[in-house]
C-alpha cells in the first residue's frame, strides 16, 4: 500500500474518529443530515437561550412527527404578554387610531405633576383600606376606570388626588395604588353600596368629608376602613345583594290580539291545557276586554269612518296581513306597532330572523319608537295631508290611552304570590347557561348558587305607576344573569306558564331568554362575612359592612337612584317597549312559555347537548349584548 493510501496521522491528543464522525466527514459540511445532527446536539447540550433560538428560527410543524418541536406550556406562556400589559397596549392602539383620525385624545384622570412638585411634597405612609361607596350610574360609562371615558372610579380617583389621599407621585396611575373593585357595574347601572380597595393616605381625620367635597352628588363615599395588607375586596367578597325595580304592569298578560297572546291560547287548547291556562290567568283574564270596551272603543267610535277602518285594521289585523312589515322591527305592542305601520306606510318588509330577534328583544335600552313624538321624523318630510294628520292624532290618542291603562294597573295579591313562586324557583344551585352569554350546558362555571330571591310584600306607587321591588342574594352572578332571571320570571307569570318551566330552563336545552331592561337594576351591597369573622377579628380591624350608614344610604337611594329610575321610565317607557317586542315577535323562539313547553320551539338542542338551531338562536341573542364585555366579566 503506497503512502497516498495511508491515513494521515492525527495531531497529538486528538481523539480518533468514530463511525459517526466518519459518516459526518463523508456527508460533507453542508449535508442536511449533518445539519440535523448539529441541531440535535446543540438542543441537547446547549443553553436555554440557544434552545429558544432554535425554536424561534424553525417553523412549528403539526402532527405526531414534530411533537418535540412544539412549544411547551411554560414556553408558550412566557412568550405571551400579561393581561395588564395587553390591556394597556390595546388602549394605546385605540388612542392612536383616534389621534390618526384627527381626534384629540384627552385623559379624564388627573394630569401628572412635575418632578419639582413631587419632590417638594411631604412623604406620608399609605395604608390598605376598603372604601365604601354609593352612586347613580346615569351619565357614566360604568364603574371601571377608563382613561378617556367618564366613569365612577375615574371621578373617585380624581377626588382622592384632590383631597390628598393619593400622593402626587402616584396620581398618574391607579395601578400604583393597587385599586381593586368588588363588583363591576355597567353603563347606567346604580349601586347603593359597593366597595373598592386600594392604598390611601388616611392620616387626616376628616378625609371622607374632603373626598366628598370633590365629588358630584351622584357619588358618595360612605366610609373608609383600614384592612389587612393583603386584602382584596374582590377576593374577600362572599356574596352580593342586588335589587331590581319593576312596574307591576309588566305582569299583565299579552293583549289577546297580539301574536303571543293568540299562540298561548292556541297551544293550550292543542295540548288540552286550556282550563289550566285560564286558571293561571284568573285574576287578569278580563283585564284587556274591559280596557278595550271602556277606553279604546269610545275613542274608535269618535273617529271619522274612513280613519276608523284604517285604525281598526291596523289594531287587529296586522299580524295576518303579508303586506305589512313584520313587527319584529317595531317597538310597540300590536295596538301601537300596527298603527305605526299604517301611518308610515312602509313598502319594504322587515326581515324577521334570529338576528332581528336578538337586536329587538335584547336591546330595550335603545328606547321605544312608540314613545317618540309622532312627528319626530317628519320635520324633514313633506307636510302631511289632512287625512294623515287626523290619523296621527287618533293613533297618538290611542297610545296615550293604552299607556294610561297600563300605569293604572294594581297587582292583585294572588298575582303577586305567583310572582314570588316564580322567584323562589331560582333558589339553590343550578346551571344558568341560558341566563348568560357564551356558556354551554356542559360548562361547569355556569353553575351558580342563589341564596334567596324575594319580592317586597307591599308595592309602592310613584306618580301613576305601581312598582315592585325584587331582591336577590347570591354568591356571584354572571353577565346578564339577574336581568335574564327577572325577564324569565315576568314572562312566566304574564304568559300563564307553569312555574316548572323555570326549572326546565336549567336543563341542557338552549333557550332564548331576553334580558329585562338594565334601568331597574342596582347593586344593593356586597357581603364580607368570612373576612369580618376571621381576618378582621384576628388583626383587630373594623368590619366591612354598611349598617352604620343605613340612614344616609336610604336617603341617597331615594334621591339619586329611585327618582332617576322612575323619571327615565316615565319618559322612555322601556319596560313597555321590552314586553311589547316579545308579545309581537313572529318567530317561535318564545313559545316555550306556552302550555306546550320547550317542545313548541322547533330545532331546540337535543338532550345530548349537540348544537342545533336552538343553540344558534341563543348565540344570536348573546351576541347582541353590546353593553358589557364579551368575556362575561361583568355581573347582573
C-alpha positions in Angstrom: 0.0 0.0 0.0 1.5 3.4 -1.1 1.9 6.5 1.0 -1.1 8.1 -0.6 -3.2 5.2 0.5 -2.1 5.6 4.2 -4.3 7.6 6.5 -2.8 10.9 7.6 -1.5 11.0 11.1 -3.7 12.6 13.8 -2.5 15.5 15.9 -1.2 14.7 19.3 -4.1 14.3 21.8 -6.8 14.4 19.1 -9.5 11.8 19.6 -9.8 9.2 17.0 -12.8 9.3 14.6 -15.6 7.1 15.4 -18.0 5.7 12.9 -20.4 8.6 13.5 -17.6 11.2 12.7 -16.5 9.3 9.6 -20.1 9.4 8.4 -20.2 13.2 9.0 -17.0 13.7 7.1 -18.4 11.7 4.2 -21.6 13.7 4.3 -19.7 17.0 3.9 -20.1 20.3 5.8 -23.3 21.3 4.2 -25.1 17.9 4.3 -28.7 18.1 5.6 -28.0 15.0 7.7 -25.0 16.7 9.4 -27.0 19.9 10.0 -29.8 18.0 11.6 -27.3 16.2 13.8 -25.7 19.5 14.8 -29.1 21.0 15.7 -29.9 17.9 17.8 -26.6 18.1 19.6 -27.0 21.8 20.4 -30.6 21.2 21.5 -29.5 18.6 24.0 -26.4 20.3 25.3 -26.9 24.0 24.6 -28.1 26.7 26.8 -31.8 27.6 27.2 -31.3 30.7 25.1 -29.9 28.6 22.3 -32.8 26.2 22.5 -35.2 29.1 22.4 -33.4 30.5 19.4 -33.7 27.1 17.7 -37.5 27.1 18.3 -37.8 30.7 17.1 -35.9 30.0 13.8 -37.7 26.8 12.9 -41.4 26.8 12.0 -43.6 24.6 14.2 -44.9 21.6 12.3 -48.2 19.9 13.1 -48.6 16.2 13.6 -47.1 13.4 15.6 -43.7 13.6 13.9 -42.9 17.0 15.2 -44.1 16.8 18.8 -40.6 17.6 20.1 -40.6 20.9 18.2 -43.9 22.1 19.7 -43.7 24.8 22.4 -44.3 23.6 25.9 -46.9 25.2 28.1 -44.3 27.2 30.1 -42.5 28.3 26.9 -45.8 29.4 25.4 -47.0 31.5 28.3 -43.6 33.1 28.8 -43.9 34.5 25.3 -47.4 35.9 26.0 -47.8 39.5 27.4 -49.5 39.6 30.8 -53.2 40.7 31.0 -52.3 44.2 32.3 -49.8 44.8 29.5 -52.2 43.5 26.9 -54.9 45.9 28.1 -52.5 48.8 28.2 -51.4 48.1 24.6 -55.0 47.8 23.4 -55.9 51.1 25.0 -52.8 52.8 23.4 -53.7 51.4 20.0 -57.2 52.8 20.4 -55.8 56.3 21.3 -53.5 56.2 18.3 -56.4 55.4 16.0 -58.4 58.3 17.3 -55.4 60.6 17.0 -54.7 59.5 13.4 -58.3 60.3 12.5 -57.9 63.8 13.7 -59.4 63.4 17.1 -58.0 64.8 20.2 -57.4 62.3 23.0 -57.6 63.7 26.4 -57.4 61.7 29.7 -60.1 62.4 32.2 -57.7 61.4 35.0 -55.7 63.9 36.9 -52.8 65.4 35.0 -49.3 64.3 36.2 -47.3 66.6 38.5 -43.9 67.9 37.7 -40.8 66.4 39.2 -40.3 69.6 41.4 -43.9 69.3 42.8 -43.4 65.6 43.6 -40.0 66.3 45.3 -41.5 69.1 47.3 -44.4 67.1 48.7 -44.1 65.6 52.1 -44.0 61.8 52.1 -46.8 60.2 54.0 -47.5 56.5 54.6 -50.1 54.7 52.6 -52.4 52.1 54.2 -54.5 49.4 52.6 -58.2 50.4 53.0 -61.7 49.4 52.0 -63.7 52.4 50.7 -67.5 52.0 50.9 -69.3 54.0 48.2 -72.7 54.5 46.6 -73.5 56.0 43.2 -76.1 56.6 40.5 -74.7 55.3 37.2 -76.7 57.7 35.0 -74.4 59.6 32.7 -71.4 57.4 33.4 -69.8 54.7 31.2 -69.8 52.2 34.0 -67.9 51.6 37.2 -64.4 50.5 35.9 -61.9 53.2 35.4 -61.0 54.2 31.8 -58.5 57.0 31.0 -60.6 58.6 28.2 -64.2 57.9 29.5 -66.1 59.3 32.4 -66.5 56.5 34.9 -67.4 56.2 38.6 -63.9 55.1 39.5 -62.3 57.9 37.4 -64.2 60.6 39.4 -63.5 58.9 42.7 -59.8 58.6 41.9 -59.6 62.3 40.9 -61.3 63.1 44.2 -58.7 61.1 46.1 -55.9 63.1 44.5 -57.6 66.4 45.1 -58.2 65.5 48.8 -54.6 64.5 49.3 -55.4 60.8 49.9 -53.1 59.9 47.0 -49.7 61.4 46.7 -48.6 63.4 43.7 -46.1 60.7 42.8 -48.9 58.1 42.4 -51.5 60.4 40.9 -50.8 59.5 37.3 -51.6 55.8 37.5 -54.3 54.0 39.6 -52.3 50.8 39.4 -49.6 52.3 41.7 -52.3 52.3 44.4 -53.4 48.7 43.9 -57.0 49.7 43.1 -59.5 46.8 43.0 -63.3 46.9 42.8 -65.7 44.5 44.5 -68.3 44.4 41.7 -68.2 46.0 38.3 -71.4 47.6 37.3 -72.0 48.6 33.7 -73.2 51.8 31.9 -76.2 53.4 33.7 -76.3 50.8 36.5 -76.6 52.1 40.0 -75.2 50.9 43.4 -76.4 51.9 46.8 -73.3 50.1 48.3 -70.1 49.0 46.6 -66.5 48.6 47.8 -63.1 49.4 46.3 -59.8 48.5 48.0 -56.5 50.4 47.5 -53.7 52.1 49.3 -54.6 55.6 50.6 -53.1 58.3 52.9 -55.7 58.4 55.7 -53.9 60.4 58.4 -56.4 63.3 58.0 -59.4 62.7 60.4 -61.9 64.3 58.0 -60.6 62.7 54.9 -64.1 61.3 53.9 -65.6 64.8 54.0 -62.8 66.2 51.9 -63.2 63.5 49.3 -67.0 64.0 49.1 -66.4 67.7 48.6 -64.7 66.9 45.3 -67.5 64.6 44.1 -70.8 65.2 42.4 -74.0 64.5 44.4 -74.4 61.3 42.3 -71.4 59.7 44.1 -70.9 59.4 47.8 -68.1 57.9 49.9 -69.8 56.3 53.0 -66.7 55.5 54.9 -63.1 54.2 54.8 -61.9 51.3 56.9 -58.4 50.1 57.3 -57.8 46.4 56.3 -55.1 43.8 56.4 -52.3 44.4 53.9 -53.3 41.5 51.7 -57.0 42.5 51.5 -58.7 42.4 48.1 -62.3 43.4 48.1 -63.0 41.3 45.0 -61.5 38.1 46.5 -62.8 38.6 50.0 -66.4 39.2 48.9 -68.6 36.2 49.9 -71.9 37.2 48.3 -73.8 40.1 46.8 -77.3 41.6 47.2 -79.0 43.1 44.1 -82.3 44.9 43.8 -84.5 45.2 40.7 -87.4 47.6 40.5 -90.1 46.7 38.0 -93.5 48.2 37.2 -96.3 45.8 38.2 -98.0 46.3 34.8 -95.2 44.1 33.4 -97.1 41.1 34.9 -100.2 41.8 32.8 -100.9 39.1 30.2 -100.2 39.8 26.5 -103.0 41.6 24.7 -105.4 38.9 23.2 -104.8 40.4 19.7 -101.0 40.1 20.0 -99.1 37.3 18.3 -98.0 35.8 21.6 -101.5 36.2 23.2 -103.1 34.2 20.4 -100.4 31.5 20.4 -100.7 30.9 24.1 -104.4 30.2 23.8 -104.0 28.1 20.7 -101.2 25.9 22.1 -103.0 25.5 25.4 -106.0 24.1 23.5 -103.7 21.9 21.4 -102.3 20.1 24.4 -105.6 20.1 26.4 -104.5 22.6 29.0 -106.9 25.4 28.2 -108.6 25.2 31.6 -105.2 25.2 33.4 -104.1 28.2 31.3 -107.3 30.1 32.2 -106.9 29.2 35.9 -103.4 30.7 35.9 -104.7 33.9 34.4 -107.8 34.0 36.5 -107.3 37.4 38.2 -106.5 39.2 34.9 -108.5 37.2 32.3 -110.9 40.1 31.7 -108.5 43.0 32.0 -107.9 43.7 28.3 -111.5 43.1 27.4 -112.6 45.8 29.9 -109.9 48.2 28.6 -111.0 47.7 25.0 -114.6 48.1 25.9 -114.4 51.1 28.3 -111.4 53.0 26.9 -110.5 52.1 23.4 -114.0 51.6 21.9 -115.2 55.1 22.7 -112.1 56.5 21.0 -112.6 54.4 17.9 -116.3 55.4 17.7 -115.4 59.0 17.9 -113.2 58.8 14.8 -114.2 59.6 11.2 -115.5 56.5 9.5 -112.6 56.3 6.9 -109.9 56.7 9.6 -111.7 54.3 11.9 -111.5 51.5 9.4 -107.8 52.0 8.8 -107.0 52.2 12.6 -109.2 49.2 13.3 -107.4 47.1 10.6 -104.0 48.3 12.0 -105.0 47.3 15.5 -106.4 43.9 14.9 -105.4 42.5 11.5 -101.7 43.5 11.0 -100.3 40.1 12.1 -102.1 38.3 9.3 -101.5 40.9 6.6 -98.5 39.9 4.5 -98.4 43.4 3.0 -97.5 44.9 6.4 -93.9 44.9 7.8 -93.0 42.4 10.5 -93.5 43.7 14.0 -90.0 42.4 14.9 -88.7 45.7 13.6 -91.1 47.8 15.7 -91.1 48.5 19.4 -94.7 48.8 20.2 -97.5 46.3 21.0 -99.9 45.2 18.4 -102.2 48.1 19.1 -99.4 50.6 18.6 -97.0 48.9 16.2 -99.6 48.1 13.7 -101.0 51.6 13.8 -97.5 53.0 13.3 -97.1 50.7 10.3 -100.2 52.1 8.8 -99.0 55.6 9.5 -95.6 55.1 8.0 -96.9 53.1 5.0 -93.6 51.4 4.6 -93.2 49.5 1.3 -90.4 47.2 2.3 -90.8 44.2 4.6 -88.6 43.9 7.6 -86.8 40.6 7.6 -87.8 38.6 10.7 -84.9 36.3 11.6 -82.9 35.4 14.6 -80.6 38.4 14.3 -83.6 40.7 14.3 -84.8 38.8 17.4 -81.6 39.5 19.1 -81.4 43.1 18.3 -85.0 43.8 19.2 -85.7 41.6 22.2 -82.4 42.2 23.9 -81.9 45.9 23.4 -84.7 47.7 25.2 -82.2 50.3 26.3 -82.3 51.7 22.8 -85.7 53.1 23.5 -89.2 52.7 22.1 -90.2 54.2 18.8 -93.8 54.4 20.1 -92.8 56.9 22.9 -91.2 59.4 20.5 -93.3 62.3 19.3 -95.5 61.3 16.4 -93.8 63.9 14.1 -90.3 63.3 15.3 -89.1 62.1 11.9 -91.4 64.3 9.8 -89.5 67.6 10.2 -87.5 66.7 7.1 -90.5 65.3 5.2 -93.3 67.0 3.2 -96.3 68.4 5.0 -99.0 65.9 5.8 -102.3 65.9 4.2 -105.4 66.4 6.4 -106.4 62.8 6.4 -102.9 61.6 7.6 -102.8 64.3 10.2 -106.1 63.1 11.6 -104.8 59.5 11.6 -101.7 60.7 13.5 -103.8 62.4 16.1 -106.0 59.3 16.5 -103.0 57.0 16.9 -101.4 59.3 19.5 -104.7 59.3 21.5 -104.8 55.5 21.4 -101.2 55.2 22.5 -101.8 57.5 25.5 -105.0 55.6 26.4 -103.2 52.2 26.4 -100.3 53.5 28.4 -102.6 55.2 31.0 -104.5 51.8 31.3 -101.2 50.0 32.0 -100.0 52.5 34.5 -103.3 52.4 36.4 -103.0 48.6 36.9 -102.6 47.5 40.5 -101.3 43.9 41.0 -103.7 41.7 43.0 -102.4 39.7 45.9 -102.9 36.4 44.1 -100.8 37.6 41.2 -98.1 38.8 43.5 -97.9 35.4 45.2 -97.4 33.9 41.8 -94.5 36.3 41.2 -92.9 35.1 44.5 -93.3 31.5 43.5 -91.5 32.2 40.2 -88.6 33.9 42.1 -88.3 31.0 44.6 -87.7 28.6 41.7 -84.2 30.1 41.4 -83.2 29.4 44.9 -80.5 26.7 45.1 -77.6 25.7 42.9 -78.5 25.4 39.2 -76.9 25.5 35.7 -77.5 29.1 34.4 -76.1 28.6 30.9 -79.3 30.0 29.5 -79.0 33.1 31.6 -75.7 34.5 30.4 -73.7 34.7 27.2 -71.3 32.2 25.5 -71.8 29.4 28.1 -72.7 25.9 27.1 -74.8 23.5 29.2 -71.6 21.5 29.9 -69.6 24.4 31.2 -69.0 23.9 35.0 -68.7 27.7 35.5 -72.4 28.2 34.6 -73.4 26.7 37.9 -74.4 29.4 40.4 -75.9 29.4 43.9 -78.8 31.7 44.7 -79.4 32.1 48.5 -82.7 34.0 48.3 -84.9 35.9 45.8 -87.9 37.8 47.3 -90.5 40.3 46.1 -91.4 43.1 48.5 -94.6 42.5 50.5 -96.0 45.9 49.6 -95.6 47.5 46.1 -95.0 51.3 46.1 -96.9 53.8 43.9 -94.8 56.6 42.3 -96.9 59.0 40.3 -99.4 56.9 38.5 -97.3 53.7 38.3 -97.1 50.9 40.8 -93.6 49.4 41.3 -92.4 46.1 42.9 -89.0 45.7 44.5 -87.3 42.3 43.8 -84.1 41.5 45.9 -81.8 38.6 45.1 -78.9 37.4 47.2 -76.3 35.2 45.5 -72.7 34.1 45.8 -71.8 35.6 42.4 -73.5 36.4 39.2 -72.6 36.1 35.5 -73.1 38.8 32.9 -76.8 39.5 32.3 -77.8 36.8 34.8 -80.0 38.9 37.0 -81.7 40.7 34.2 -82.5 37.4 32.4 -83.8 35.9 35.7 -86.2 38.8 36.1 -87.1 38.7 32.5 -87.9 34.9 32.6 -89.9 35.2 35.9 -92.0 38.1 34.5 -92.6 36.2 31.2 -93.7 33.0 33.0 -96.2 34.9 35.2 -97.7 37.1 32.4 -97.9 34.2 30.0 -99.8 31.9 32.3 -96.9 29.5 32.1 -96.3 26.7 34.7 -93.7 27.8 37.2 -91.9 24.5 36.4 -90.7 26.0 33.2 -88.0 27.9 35.1 -86.6 24.6 36.4 -86.7 23.2 32.9 -84.6 26.2 31.7 -81.7 24.8 33.8 -81.6 21.7 31.6 -79.4 21.2 28.5 -81.9 22.7 26.0 -80.8 26.1 24.8 -83.5 28.8 25.2 -83.5 32.4 24.1 -84.2 34.2 27.3 -84.3 38.0 26.8 -82.8 40.2 29.4 -85.0 42.8 31.2 -84.1 46.5 30.9 -81.0 47.5 32.8 -82.8 50.6 34.1 -84.2 48.8 37.2 -81.1 47.1 38.4 -78.9 48.3 41.2 -76.3 46.7 43.4 -77.6 46.8 47.0 -74.4 45.8 48.8 -71.6 43.2 48.9 -71.2 40.9 51.9 -67.8 40.2 53.6 -68.9 37.7 56.2 -65.8 35.5 56.4 -63.4 38.4 56.4 -65.3 40.1 59.2 -65.4 36.9 61.3 -61.7 35.8 60.8 -59.2 38.3 59.5 -60.8 41.5 60.8 -61.1 39.9 64.3 -57.6 38.3 64.3 -55.9 41.6 63.2 -58.2 43.9 65.1 -59.6 45.6 62.1 -63.0 47.2 61.7 -65.6 45.1 60.0 -66.6 46.0 56.4 -70.4 46.5 56.3 -72.9 49.2 55.6 -75.1 49.0 58.7 -73.7 52.2 60.2 -74.6 54.1 57.0 -78.2 52.8 56.6 -79.9 56.2 57.1 -77.6 58.1 54.6 -77.9 55.3 52.1 -81.7 55.3 52.1 -81.8 59.0 51.6 -79.3 58.7 48.7 -81.2 55.8 47.1 -84.4 57.8 47.2 -82.9 61.0 45.8 -80.3 59.9 43.4 -81.3 56.4 42.3 -85.1 55.7 42.6 -86.1 59.1 41.4 -83.9 58.7 38.3 -85.3 55.3 37.5 -88.9 56.5 37.8 -88.2 59.6 35.7 -86.4 57.7 32.9 -89.2 55.1 32.7 -91.9 57.8 32.5 -90.0 59.5 29.7 -88.8 56.4 27.8 -91.3 53.6 28.6 -88.5 51.0 28.5 -90.4 48.2 30.3 -93.4 48.7 28.0 -91.1 48.5 24.9 -89.4 45.4 26.2 -92.5 43.3 26.7 -94.1 44.7 23.5 -91.2 43.3 21.4 -91.8 39.8 22.8 -95.6 39.9 22.5 -95.4 40.7 18.8 -92.4 38.7 17.7 -93.3 36.4 14.9 -90.6 33.7 15.2 -91.4 30.9 17.7 -88.4 31.5 20.0 -90.5 32.4 23.0 -93.2 29.7 22.6 -91.6 27.7 25.4 -93.8 30.0 27.6 -96.9 28.2 26.3 -98.6 25.1 27.7 -96.7 23.0 25.1 -93.4 23.9 26.7 -89.9 23.7 25.2 -91.3 21.3 22.5 -93.0 24.3 21.0 -89.6 25.7 20.0 -88.6 23.9 16.8 -84.9 23.0 16.3 -84.1 23.0 20.0 -81.0 21.2 21.2 -81.1 17.5 22.0 -80.6 16.1 25.4 -77.0 15.2 24.4 -76.3 18.9 24.0 -75.5 18.9 20.3 -75.6 22.3 18.7 -78.9 22.7 16.8 -81.0 25.7 15.8 -81.8 26.3 19.4 -78.2 26.8 20.3 -77.6 29.1 17.4 -80.7 31.1 18.3 -79.4 31.6 21.9 -76.0 32.5 20.5 -77.6 35.2 18.3 -79.3 36.7 21.4 -76.0 36.5 23.3 -74.0 38.3 20.5 -76.5 41.1 20.5 -75.5 42.1 24.1 -73.2 45.1 23.4 -73.5 46.8 26.8 -71.0 44.6 28.6 -67.7 42.9 27.7 -68.0 39.6 25.9 -65.7 37.8 28.3 -68.5 37.9 30.9 -66.6 39.8 33.5 -69.5 41.9 34.5 -72.3 41.0 36.8 -76.0 41.3 36.6 
